[in-house]
């Protein structure tokens, strides 16, 4: 049986049943619904891939291949847009990046830090709260493909960026076809250190989350023999504290707290994927894992999670599904989905949302203490009140 709606979870390893866990979840007290959604874009391609917030503003970053109306243009390819908590646009800035860049964003004390890619190099930028560019730093490699960042996390000790790189990266030595990397910059943009690591295959860091003690990194390792997930920890000075590879779960999003690590992504099931959310201690040892999948009639399951946000005792994930969750309705080829768990691993609700236009997906999540949770993603259709325009970005709000 698959998914969190299953009451029995059987874990299989090497063809042998090694554990049987009976998990009983309380029924949700009420149905979860969308409070509002803001869809935006042009007749070209846009999608929201990252999100962050202050006490009064939400910042969405992503792709905008031909810019966005009403923006302060510093090039085209990517955007950062500020919204208030009611979903009203405050300002928009566009900037140069690769059309396939997966921009990410983090906020710390008056600075908006954005990571994206331009040809062969990783770009890290700081904007002020009015959307003005303060500085930009380029991190390059010695091969044509170069460096691609996927995650950024800013704290008082600096700005941490994770991604993948082909070739030697600022004095580091390549291990395989592509390696994972994590780097630290100061809040003024000075490069502090770079660490490149991996197997003799293709490796990538999709998630990075910093705390006062350092940074945690999550991603995929791919040796010629097999693919697997990994978690790793680095100190503020760049020393690797531990590395846990060979994981059955493939993490794409990571959120570190002072007590634990929370990761989300996908696990491979027969001919398809299920989403997972996992809690580990700060040494990477697993405390619990939950899986989640929509039911697909006559097709392999396809549910992937890409983003996670933790606040207090609440854990939120976002992703896409080609199936249908219990009590929900499948609207398109793929729909966005959002879910809430407790930090103890209890599923509180699942919300499936889409336009029926084909391919929708949730790519980013950020929770607030008392003003609900915001999700960002993409749609090929139209939410109520909007007109479809190829791929559009969206910002969606729901209550806790």
N, C-alpha and C positions, 0 to 999 in steps of 0.2 A: 504494500500500500504506500502511496506517495503523499507528501504534503503534510502541512500542519493540521489539516482537518482530519487526518488519520489519527485514530486513537492508539494505534500500536505502531511502533517504529522499530524495524528490524535492521540492524546494521550488518552488512555483509563485507567481509574482507577475505580476499583470496579464495572465494567460493565457500567459506565457512561462516556460519552464523556465530558471531562472537558475543553479541549482547542483545537482549530484548528489553526495550524500555516502554513502559506503559505511561502515557502522558494524558492527563485529564485536564481539559481547559474549560473554564466557565464560559457560558454563552455570553455574547455581547449584550449589554443592557439596552442598546439602541442601535439603529442602523446608522452607519457613517455616510455623510454626504458632502458634496462639494459646496463650499460657501460662495465662492466666485472664481472665475478664471479670466485671465487677460491673455488674449492671443495677439501676436504681433509679427509683422514681417512684410515682405514685398512679394512680387511674382516670382522671385528667385528663391534661394535656399537659406533658411534660418533655422537654428535650433538652440535651445538653452541647455548648456552642458555643465554649468557651475552656479552656485548660489551661496551668498553669505548675508549677514545682517548686522545692524547696530540696534539700538533700542527703539529707533523710529523709522529706519530705512531698510529695504531689502535690495540687494544687488544681484542681478542676473548677468552672467557672461555666456557667450556662445558664438556661433558662426553667423555671419551676415555677409554673404559673398558679394553683394553689391551695395552694402551700406544700409542704413535705416533712415527713414524720413525724420527730420528734426534733430539730427545728431550733430555733435561737434566732431568733424572728421579729421582724424590723424592717419588716414589710410582706410582701406576696406579689407574685409575678410573676417574680422571679429568685432564684437561689441561688448560694452558694459553698460547696463541700463539700471538706473535707480528708480525704485518705486517706494511710495509710502505704504503703510500697513493696510490701507484700504485699496491698494492696487492702482493708484494714480501714478502716472509717469512723472518723475521729477526732472530727470535729465538723461541724455543718452550720449555716449561717446563711441565712435568706431575707430578701429586701428588695424594696421596691417598684420595679417597672419596667413598661414596656409589655409586653403579652403577646407581641408579635412582636419584642421586643428581641433583638439578637444580642450578648450580653454577651461581653466579652473580659477577660483577666487577665494581669498581669505581677507578678513578685516582685522586690524589691530590698531587701536588708539589713533584714530584720525587718518589712517592709511588704508587704501584699498589695493591689495596686492593681487596681480593677475599673471598667470603663467599661460603661455601659448607657444606655438611653433611657427617660425618662418623658415624659408628654405635652408636646410642643413643646420640650423641653430635653434636653441631654446631661448625664448624671450621671457624676461621677468620685468614687469612694470609696476610702478606705484602711482596711483592716482590719489588726489585729495578728495574730500567729501563733496566737492562741487564738480567732480569729474575731470579736473585738469590734470594732465600728465606731469608728474614730479620728476621721475627718472625712469630710464629703461636700461636693462643690462642684458647682453647677449652672451649665451654660453654655447660655444661651438665645439666641434670635433674635427678629426682630420680625414673624414670620409664624406662622400657626397650626401648620404642620408642624414648623418649627424645625429643631433639630440632632439627628442620629442618629449616634452613634459606632459604629465597627466594629472598631477596633484600638487597643491601648494598649501602650506599651513604656516601662519605667522603668529609668533608669540613675542613676549618681551625680549627674549634672547636672540631672535633673528627670524629669518624667513627661510623655510625649508621647502625644497622642490624635489619631487620624485618623477621618474619617467624611464625612458629607454634610450640607449645610445649605441651606435655602431661605430667602432673604431676606438682609438684612445681619446680619453676625455680629460683635458686639462691635467696631463701628467699621469693619469691612471692607465692601467694596462687592460686591454680588452681580453675577455675570457672566451668568447664564442662569436656566433653570428651577430647577435645583439645582446647587450647586457642591460641589467637594471642599474639605475644610478639614483643617488640622493645627494643633494648639495645644500649648503647653508650659505646665505647671504646675510649681511647686517641689515638693519632697518633702513640704512642709507644706501644700500646697494653694493657694498663691498663684498667680494667673494671671500668667504672664510675657509671653506674646505669643500672637496668633492670626493665622493666615494663611488666607485664603479665595481659591480660584483655580478656574478652569475655562473652559469654552467658553460659547457662547450656547445650549447644550443642557443635558442633565442629566449631571452629573459626580459621581463618588464615589470616595473613598479607602477601599479595603477593607483594605489592609495598611499597617502602620507599624512600623519597626524602628530603634531608636536605638543609636548607638555613642558613644564618648567625644567624637567630633567634631560630632555632630548627629543628625539623623533622616532616614531614607529613607522615601518614601511610594510606594505602588503602588495603581493602581485603573483606573477606566474613564472615558474622556471620550466624550461623545456630542453632537456638533454635529448640526444638521439634516441635514447631508450624509452622515454616517457615524458608526459607533461604532468605538472603538479603545481600546487599553490605553495606560497611561502609567507612567513611573517618574519620581520627582523627588527632589531632595536639598535639605535646609535645614540651615543651620548652627545651632549651639547658640543663637545670638542671633536666629534667625528669618529670616536672609537666604537667599533661594533661590539655591542654587549651580548647579543645572542642572535642565532639564526635558526629558524625552524622551517625546514623544507620538506618536500615529499608529501604535502597535504592533499587529501582527496578533494578539499574545497578550493575553488579558484576565486580568491577575493578580488573585488574591484573597488570597493569602498571601505574606508577605515575611519574609526573615531576612537581616540584615546581619551580616557578620563584619568583622574588621580587614583582610581581603584581598579580599572580593568580596560581591556581592549575589546572593541566591538567591530566585527568585520561582516561584510555582506558581499554576495556575488552569486556564483552558480556552482552546482555539483552536477556531474554527469550521471544520468540515469539511462535506462535502456533506450537508446536511439535519440535521446533528447536531454533537456536541462531542467533542473528544478532550482529555484532560488534558495539561498540559505542565509541565516543570520547566526552569528556565533559570538560567544563571549569567552575570552581567555583571561588568565591573570596577566600581570605585567611582565611575566617571564615567558609568555606565549603558550602556557599549558591550558588546554581546553577545559572550560567549566561546563558549558552546554552548547549544543548546536540544534537549531530548528530549521526544517526545510518547508518550502511552500511552493505549490504548483497549481496552476489552473488545469482543469480537465479539458482535454482536446479530443473531440469526437473523430475517430478514424485517422488521427495524426499523432506523431510523437510529441510528448510534452515539451513546451518551449517557454519557460519562465526564467528570466534573468533579472537579478537585482544589480544596480550600479552605484547606489548612493545610500549613505547612512548618516543619521544625525541623532545624537543622544543628549538629553537634557533632564536632569533630575533622575527620576525612575522610569523615564519614557525613552523608548528606542523606536525610531522611524526609519523605514527603508523605502526605496523607490526603484521601479524597474519597468519591464514590459513583459507581456504574456500573450501567447497565441491561444490560450485556453480560456476557461471560465471558472471563476471561483464560486464556492458555495454561496448562494444568496445574491450573486452578482450576474450581470448579463454581458456576454461578449458582444462588442459593437463593431469591431473591424478585424482585419487580418491579424493585427497585433494591437493591443490596448495598453495604456499606461496602468500601472497598479501602484498602490501605496499601502503600507501596512504599519501597524503599531504593535510593539511588544513591550513588556515590562523588562527591566534589567535582570529579572529572575527568569526570563524566558517564556512568560505567558503571552500568548497571542491575544490582543485586545480587539483588533478589528482589521479588516482588509477592505480596501476601496478600489474598485476597478472603474476606470474612467477612459473615455475615448470619444471619437467623433464619427466612427463608422466609415471614415475616409480611407482606411487602408492600414497605414503604419504609424501608430502612436507609441510613445515610450516616455517613461520618467527617467531623468538623468541626474537630478540633483535634489537635495533636501536640506532644509534648515529649520530647526524648531525654536520656539520662543518660550519663555517661562510661563506666560499667561495669555498670549495673543495667538495661539494656534500654531500651525506648522505650514510652511511654504514649500512647494515643489516646483521644479522647472523641468521642461522637456521639449518634445517636438510633436507635431501632428501633421499629417497630410490631408486632413479634412478640415472641418470647421466646427468649433463649439457654438452653442446657440448665440445668435447675434453677430456672428462673424461669417466671412466669405472665404472659401478655400483658395489658397494661393501657392500651390506646390508645398514645400516644407515650410511650416511656420514654427516659431518658438512660442512657448506659453509659460505663464506664471499662474499657479493654482494655489488656493488657500482652503484649508479645512480646519475645523476645531480640533482640540487635542484628543 
